[in-house]
Each structure stands twice: as C-alpha cells, then as structure tokens.
Amino acid sequence: MGIDIHNLNFLAHAHDLGVSFERTIGIGRQAVFIEGWEFEEHRRLRGLPPLQEPERPAGAPRYFEPLMTQWLGASVADSVDASAYEQAKLIHDMNQPLPKNGAIGEARGRYDAVLDFGCLEHVFDFPTAWRNCVDLCRVGGHVLHALPANNLSGHGFYQFSPELFFNLYQPARGFELRGLWFALKADRRYWWAVADPMKVRRRVNLCNAHEVYVLVLARKLREPGNLPPPQQSDYAQEEWVHGPSAAQATASTGARRQLTSALVRMGLIDLARAWRERWRVMRASGIDLPLSDYQRIELQQLLRLTP
C-alpha cells in the first residue's frame, strides 16, 4: 500500500481537476515509494516547495502525511487498516462493513478524498471493502483507486478490469466517473485513457507483457443507499438481452467460419491457432497499448502548470 510516481502524478492531476484533499483518508497508511530524483523532478514540474519531512531512522518507511498536507492542502490525513502495524489512526478490517458507532462510525461520510492505492486487491470481500470506501467519502467528495490490472498475478487476491469501475461508478448508482487510465509500471512518461465498453459497444481487452495499474477517479454524487450488483456492459445492452438477428450473426462471422472450415479440412487448424497465439505474444511485448481502445496521454504536458 503506497504512493509511487504514478500515484503521485494521479494525486496532482486530481488536484488540477478540483478534487479537494482537505480531509483525506488512506485505505492503509500510505507509504511513499518514490526515488529521490523522481520526487525532485515532480516538485520542479509542479512548482512546489521542498517537502519538509520528519527525521526517521535509516531504512524506515516514509509516509504520506507530509506530502498530503504540504503539497495537496490537506488539514487531515488519516488512515484505516486491519492492523496497528503501521500506526494507522483507525483500526478496521475492510472485509467487514463499517460500524455505525465508535470512532469508525464517526468517520463515515467525513472525508473529501478516499485513497485506495494498492489495498483492495488484498481484501477478500471486495464488494464490502468498496462500499466502505464509498461510505467514508462525503457527498461531493472523491474516491481514488490505483490497483493492479494486468500481469500482477500473485500480488494479491485480485486484478481489476476497467469494466468493473465503468459499471460501479454510474450516475444511476450515485456516482460520476471522472477518469479512468492505465499506467504501465515500466513507463513513467505516459498514461492511457481507456475506452468505455458501453460507449464503444464491445469489450475492451488487453493482453500485453507489462505490469499495468488501473487509476480511477470517481465523485460521489449522493448517498447511494442499497445498490444492486452491476452487470457487465455488453450483458446490459439490447443486443445481448434480446439477441442479434440470424442475418447479423451470419454476416459478422461468415468469413471467419469459412477460413476455419478450410483449415480443419487441411488438418492445419491446431498449427494455425498456435502461430496466432505466438503472434499475439510478440505483438504484446511492446510498451504501447492498442489504439483506439487506449489513448496515450503525455504526463509532462498533463501535469505542467502554465503561468
């Protein structure tokens, strides 16, 4: 659980979009994992003062409170965790709903910003943990997620598809999704804006060879009350609910079926499929993501403040 250079850039961009960090809570006490030169480069790009941090023993972790208060205007930077190991202010297992009373009960709806940077992939009961994040946020406040999306199997319980957040954060459910991006751990120069599957009316997939994180910014518009589980977007579209016509199905798949039948007759279908998979792996080894489902964003331009 922590803030790397992508998450620091995410906080800065959210701040530019008007997100208030006046009262912030981290899901887990957020440690800072940023190289000194990266920190200084970000500071200069943003025109920020040098960060004043408390002295700490060699090898001790840096935490997010000075960053939040000095660079992002927070007056409160709390944290909640299942353990007191990192001295979180509030102790609560996110697998359990927030209680109505006590210190945790008093925290409900009090925060302008809720930071889930590398936490919910470690919580087995994701729906309950997500709802806890929402319940900690005030109406008009924001929830920020930075979570594993691809090629991080074994890091936690889960990796997350953008599809999940496009469907969780809908106006009909009481939210506004203000941005959703992919960030490649190996490339600090760019983010990739992800297409909404409902808008492009198809699944937006990714098969690549790099560790990918999903960054999500959502505003809470109202207290959502009881929420039904979301449906994946293509399962909620008219074509899926009522089914396409036979003519449409034939037109869209006829050429592929003819090619497949020919390969089967020649005994080459398994060989063709094997080469197709190898070709996909070779294409995916690059660091760019496929257009038009992913639009590249240059971070220096996005974050540079104009006088």
C-alpha positions, 0 to 999 in steps of 0.5 A: 500500500503506497504512493509511487510516481504514478500515484503521485502524478494521479494525486496532482492531476486530481488536484488540477481537476478540483478534487479537494484533499482537505480531509483525506483518508488512506485505505492503509497508511500510505507509504511513499515509494518514490526515488529521490530524483523522481520526487525532485523532478515532480516538485520542479514540474509542479512548482512546489516547495521542498517537502519538509519531512520528519527525521526517521531512522535509516531504512524506515518507511516514509509516509504520506502525511507530509506530502498530503498536507504540504503539497495537496492542502490537506488539514487531515490525513488519516488512515484505516487498516486491519492492523496497528502495524503501521500506526494507522489512526483507525483500526478496521478490517475492510472485509467487514462493513463499517460500524455505525458507532465508535470512532469508525462510525464517526468517520463515515461520510467525513472525508473529501478524498478516499485513497485506495492505492494498492489495498483492495486487491488484498481484501477478500470481500471486495464488494464490502471493502468498496462500499466502505470506501464509498461510505467514508467519502462525503457527498461531493467528495472523491474516491481514488483507486490505483490497483493492479490490472494486468500481469500482477498475478500473485500480488494479491487476491485480485486484478481489476478490469476497467469494466468493473469501475465503468459499471460501479461508478454510474450516475444511476448508482450515485456516482460520476466517473471522472477518469479512468487510465492505465499506467504501465509500471515500466513507463513513467512518461505516459498514461492511457485513457481507456475506452468505455465498453458501453460507449464503444459497444464491445469489450475492451481487452488487453493482453500485453507483457507489462505490469499495468495499474488501473487509476480511477477517479470517481465523485460521489454524487449522493448517498447511494443507499442499497445498490444492486450488483452491476452487470457487465456492459455488453450483458446490459445492452439490447443486443445481448438481452434480446439477441442479434438477428440470424442475418447479423450473426451470419454476416459478422462471422461468415468469413471467419467460419469459412477460413476455419472450415478450410483449415480443419479440412487441411488438418492445419487448424491446431498449427494455425491457432498456435502461430496466432497465439505466438503472434499475439505474444510478440505483438504484446511485448511492446510498451504501447497499448492498442489504439483506439481502445487506449489513448496515450496521454503525455504526463509532462504536458498533463501535469505542467502548470502554465503561468 
